[in-house]
Each structure stands twice: as C-alpha cells, then as structure tokens.
Amino acid sequence: MSPTFLYTVEVILNGLMAGVMYALVALGFVLIFKASGIFNYAQGVMALFAALTLVGIQQGQVPFSHLINAVFGTDIHHFGWTVPTLLAILLSLCVMILFAWLVNRLILRHLVNQEPIILFMATIGLAYFMEGLGDLMWGSDIKRLDVGLPSGGSFWLEDVTAGWAAEGSEYYGMYIDLLDVWATMIAVTLVIVLTLFSQYTKTGRALRAVADDHQAALSVGISLKAIWVIVWSIAGFVALVAGIMWGAKLGVQFSLSLIALKALPVLMLGGFTSIPGAIVGGLIIGVGEKLFEFSIGPMIGGATENWFAYVLALLFLVFRPQGLFGEKIIERV
C-alpha cells in the first residue's frame, strides 16, 4: 500500500473517533431539547463543572477553600485524603443529579409556558453562574484528570501497520491514541444505552411523549416536572462522561466549556431532535474536518479545523435547515 493511502486511513480513523466525542456533547443538547424544547446553552459548562467536581473529589480538595481562606484567614486546601476513581465518579454523578433537581426547582418551574427565547436566555445565565460557581468551588488552575484510562500511541499498531507500506517507503505506522480509542468505546456504549432507554423503557416512552406534545402527555398522567428532572439528570450524566473524556484528553481547564461550540454544527447537520442525527452529524464533522485539514489545509495555510465545521453547517442551513434527521416544519397560510 502507498503511504498516502495509509495516512488517509489514519486520518479517517482519527476523524471518526473525534466525531464520536463531538456527538457525545451534542447528545446532551438533543435530550433536553426533545423533552422540554429548551436549547441548553449551559451544556458545555455542565461538562466543565462535572470534570472540575470529579477532580476536586478525587484529590480531596476542600470546596470553596479560596473563599474560606480569604474570609477567615486560614490556609486550608485539602482534606488530606484521596478518593478512588469509581467512587469519585459516583459522587460527581450525585452532584449532577442534585444540580438537575435544583434547576427544575429554582428555574424551570417558574418559566413554564414562557417563550423559547426566554428559556434560552435562562440557560445562558445558568452557564455563567455555573462557570463562576466552578471557579469559586474548585479554583481556576488547570487540573490533570486521571481516571485510569491508557493514553499515548500503540506501539503494536505502529509496528503492524508499518509493514503494510510499500517496500522502501518512509512510513512508520499509524498513530492512534489509546485514550481516543477508549473514549470512543465508552461513548458508543453510552449512545447505545441511551437509544435503548429511549425506545424500550416506560420512562423513555414518557420522554418521547413529552417531546411530541406537552399537553397530551399531561392529560394521560405524565408528570412534566418529573420528566424534566430525569432529562436534566441524564444530560448531567452525559456531561459528566463528556467532561471525563475531554478532561482526560485536554486537561480540566475553563476553555473546556467551549467544546459545546463544536457541538452546534453537529446539531445543525443531524437535527436538534434526533439522537441518531447527533451521532451521524458528529461523524460527518469529525471525518470531514480531519480530511479537509489533511488534503486542503496545507494549500491554504492550515488551521482549517477551527472553521470547517461551521462552514459546513452554514451550507446545511441554506439548503436543508432542519438537518439530516430533523423534522421538516410545514406551515400552511
């Protein structure tokens, strides 16, 4: 095989894994939008907050330690213990479920039947509040997140694929980050579980009923408040998984919240109400931006991954605004 072909295969594989990671973030948007009609601007900050909470619990950090030290003149930062990874993840999940209950209790129930733009503005305020709360609780320094997943390239894969190249060619094998492979497998498993939950459980059917018609769902005894708590809890769980994957890859820092911006083109391609659409849209964006950077990037100065997804999404908005799997809205006048 020619080195160019093998490089292309490597780019596609990395693009597919990046696409699954994008789809994971986009799922949080889709779940909340389907059940409540709210475009949750805070989804990226939820992933950041979940990752910050996980690292803080793991390291035994005292919440609000900077504030406590400033007010009382103390110098405390850690409890003096560390928490096992699995237990820290479970405690972080409990925090995200508590957050979901508080969002419904303090915000959503006061905004029932309000215009979508008002709900959207509420999530913008929620995003900035959570970002400030995360800074106040855990500090703004960059943190290393280690959940025991392997990272770095696979020497075995490099040795095997190096032998696929033509004799005498300077090809040293495919570089595939093991962390990306594990993150992809975890994300795929989560997507399958969420799809099965949505299709084959009583709660999942209730979620879809609320998505189709709030009033009809209420008329058959489905509690809208309970559904919203469940949806925000699931979205919090998705945010926790996304925060773990991206935090382990990039470090837990406040720019992590910007991963939500890359999920927007995914939603525009796949549709705001479709779980399969989020997956397909993520794969298209991931593979497309990697291939474009590999083939066209060097000709135009590189760094095309920063804007390719948004240009592609803009084209979809012009020619198919509902996305690949979104519902086409027909208004009769």
ZIMO-V28763 format. One line per field, one symbol per residue. ss: DSSP state (h for helix, s for strand, l for the rest). phi: phi as a letter, one per 20 degrees, with the letter a starting at -180 (. if undefined). psi: psi as a letter, one per 30 degrees, with the letter a starting at -180 (. if undefined). Layout:
ss->???
phi->???
psi->???
//
This chain:
ss->llhhhhhhhhhhhhhhhhhhhhhhhhhhhhhhhhhhllllllhhhhhhhhhhhhhhhhllslllhhhhhhhhlllllsllllllhhhhhhhhhhhhhhhhhhhhhhlhhhlllllhhhhhhhhhhhhhhhhhhhhhhhllllslllllllllslhhhhhhhhllllllllllllllshhhhhhhhhhhhhhhhhhhhhhhlhhhhhhhhhhhlhhhhhhllllhhhhhhhhhhhhhhhhhhhhhhhhhhhlslhhhhhhhhhhhhhhhhhllllhhhhhhhhhhhhhhhhhhhhhlhhhllllhhhlhhhhhhhhhhhhllllllllllllll
phi->.fgfffffffffffffffffffffffggffffffecmdeefefffffffffffffffgemfffmfffffffdmebdccfnccdggffffffffffffffffffffecffedfmefgfffffffffffffffffffffcndffdedcdnefcnfeffffffffffffgneecdofdcffffffffffffffffffffffecdfffffffffffaffffffdneffffffffffffffffffffffffffednebffffffffffffffffeofdcfgffffffffffffffffffedgffdnmlfffcgffffffffffdbfenfdfefedded
psi->kkeeeeeeeeeeeeeeeeeeeeeeefeeeeeeeeffgkjjfgeeeeeeeeeeeeeeeeghkjkgeeeeeeefglikelfgllkkeeeeeeeeeeeeeeeeeeeeefdeffgkglkeeeeeeefeeeeeeeeeeeeeeflglkkkjjggklllljeeeeeefeffllkfkikglkjjkeeeeeeeeeeeeeeeeeeeeeegleeeeeeeeeeejeeeeefggkjeeeeeeeeeeeeeeeeeeeeeeeefefkjlffffffeeffeeeeeefkfgkeeeeeeeeeeeeeeeeeeeeefeffgfagffffeeeeeeeeeeefiffleglkkkjkk.
//
